[in-house]
Amino acid sequence: MEVFITGIGAVSPIGMNARDSFSAAVAGKSGISKPELFNSELTQIFAAGQVKDFTPEPYVNKREAKRMARFTQMAIVAAAQAWEEAGLKPEDYDPERVGVVLGSGMGGLDVVCEQYAELVNNGPRSVSSFFIPKAIVNTTAGLIAIRYGLNGPCYSVVTACASGADAIGQAYYAVKEGRADAMLVGGAEAVLIELAVQGFHQMGALSESTDVDRASIPFDKDRDGFVIGEGAAFMLLESEASVKRRGAKPIGSLAGYAQTCDAHHITAPHPEGKQTIRAMADAMKDAGITKEQVGYINAHGTSTPLNDAAESAAIEACFGDYATQLKVSSTKSMTGHMLGAAGAFEAVISLLALNEGMAPPTIGLQQEDEVCRLNYVKGKAQKLDSEYALSNSLGFGGHNSCLVLKRGGR
C-alpha cells in the first residue's frame, strides 16, 4: 500500500513555512546567528539556529500561547500548515481513523527550568497549574488532536535526534498496515536555554566557534561540533484509498522506513556505521528500490568529528561504487541541529528537493575531511533529477533511522 504525503509545514531558522525554508536552503541562506535566547557569556557558546520573530498567531491566540511551551506553539503552527495544504474537510474522513504522532527529544525543558526558578525564588504557590501539561511531550500531540477532533492513534516518540524521523516512521506503519487512513506527524524542539546548551557543551558536542559562519560546517576538516537549533516540521500521511476517495493531489510519497540501534555507546556512533548501513539498506528494501534509484541523501551531518566520519563511511559502504554519484548534503549547515525536529524537517526538505529538482548545498564547507569522500553539494545547490531520496537521522543512544521519500508529480 502506497503512503502518500498530501500536506507539509515547517517553522525553521530559515523560514516560517516549508517552501520558504526550502527556497532559503537552495539559496544557501544561513539561519545561524549569535544567540539571543540564551546567555553566550555564561555558556561560552556563540552560535545558534534560532527561529527569529516567531509568533504562533493566527493559529494560537495570546491567551492560549501562555499555556503552551515554545516547542508546542511551533508544532501547532507546522501541523496547521500541513493540515491546510492537504485540504481535509470534515466530510472527507472518519476522525477515529486519523491520528497524530509527535517526535521531540527534550520537550518542555525550558518550562521545567522556568518553573523550578519560580518555586525556589517565589515559593510553592508560584508554580503554574499549567506546568505539567506544558512540559510533558505528549500534550503537544494531544493538543493537535483536540484542534482537529482526531480520535485515532495519538502519542509521542522520543529517540533523541532521530525523534522526528521515527515519529514519521511510526505514522507510516499505521497507514501502511491499515490501522489509520491518515496521520498528522512531525517533530518539534525549542530548548535554546542555558541548561540544555551547557549540557551539550559539557559533553563536548557543541561548536565553540565565535564565527557564526564557521560554526556549523558538516564534513569540513575544521568542524568542532554542532550548533544547537530549534523549530518544527509536519506532514500529513494518507492512504491511497483516502487520497482517491477525496480526489486529493499528493505532493509525494513516503516509500520506505527502517530503524536500527548501534548498541555500541550512549552518545558516540559506531565508527564503521554498521547499523546505519543496515538502516539505509532496509529502508530501500522496504521501498522496493535499488541503490541506483536514489539520487540524493539528506545526511544527518551534524558537524561533529565522530558523526560525519561514521555517516560518510556508512554511505560509502552501503552504496559502494555508486556512492560517488549520489548528491549528499547537510542542511544543518544552515539551520543548526534542530534536535528532535531535525528528522521531520529534513524529510520535508528532501521531498521538496525531489519535486523542485534541486539539491540544497552544504554551506560553510571549504575543505573536506580526508575521511569524508562524498559529493557533499559544496557551496551551491545542484540540479537533481531523481525519483527517490533518503533522509538519515541518528540519535544519542545509538538510534539510526532512514526515511525514503518519493517524488510527486512534476
C-alpha positions, 0 to 999 in steps of 0.5 A: 500500500502506497503512503502518500504525503498530501500536506507539509509545514515547517517553522525553521531558522530559515523560514516560517513555512516549508517552501520558504525554508526550502527556497532559503536552503537552495539559496544557501541562506544561513539561519545561524546567528549569535544567540539571543535566547540564551546567555553566550557569556555564561555558556561560552557558546556563540552560535545558534539556529534560532527561529527569529520573530516567531509568533504562533498567531493566527493559529494560537491566540495570546491567551492560549500561547501562555499555556503552551511551551515554545516547542508546542506553539511551533508544532501547532503552527507546522501541523496547521500548515500541513493540515491546510495544504492537504485540504481535509474537510470534515466530510472527507474522513472518519476522525477515529481513523486519523491520528497524530504522532509527535517526535521531540527529544527534550520537550518542555525543558525550558518550562521545567527550568522556568518553573523550578526558578519560580518555586525556589525564588517565589515559593510553592504557590508560584508554580503554574497549574499549567506546568505539567501539561506544558512540559510533558511531550505528549500534550503537544500531540494531544493538543493537535488532536483536540484542534482537529477532533482526531480520535485515532492513534495519538502519542509521542516518540522520543529517540533523541535526534532521530525523534522526528524521523521515527515519529514519521516512521511510526505514522507510516506503519499505521497507514501502511498496515491499515490501522489509520487512513491518515496521520498528522506527524512531525517533530518539534524542539525549542530548548535554546536555554542555558541548561540544555546548551551547557549540557551539550557543551559539557559533553563536548558536542557543541561548536565553540566557534565565535564565527557564526559562519564557521560554526556549523560546517558538516564534513569540513576538516575544521568542524568542532561540533554542532550548533544547537537549533530549534523549530518544527516540521509536519506532514500529513500521511494518507492512504491511497484509498483516502487520497482517491476517495477525496480526489486529493493531489499528493505532493509525494510519497513516503516509500520506505522506513527502517530503524536500527540501534548501534548498541555500541555507546550512549552518545558516540556512533559506531565508527564503521556505521554498521547499523546505519548501513543496515538502516539505509539498506532496509529502508530501500528494501522496504521501498522496493528500490535499488541503490541506483534509484536514489539520487540524493541523501539528506545526511544527518551531518551534524558537524561533529568529528565522530558523526560525519566520519561514521555517516560518510563511511556508512554511505560509502559502504552501503552504496559502494561504487555508486556512492560517488554519484549520489548528491549528499548534503547537510542542511544543518549547515544552515539551520543548526541541529534542530534536535528532535525536529531535525528528522521531520524537517529534513524529510520535508526538505528532501521531498521538496528537493525531489519535486523542485529538482534541486539539491540544497548545498552544504554551506560553510564547507571549504575543505573536506575531511580526508575521511569524508569522500562524498559529493557533499553539494559544496557551496551551491545547490545542484540540479537533481533529477531523481525519483527517490531520496533518503533522509538519515537521522541518528540519535544519542543512544545509538538510534539510526533511522532512514526515511525514503521519500518519493517524488510527486508529480512534476 
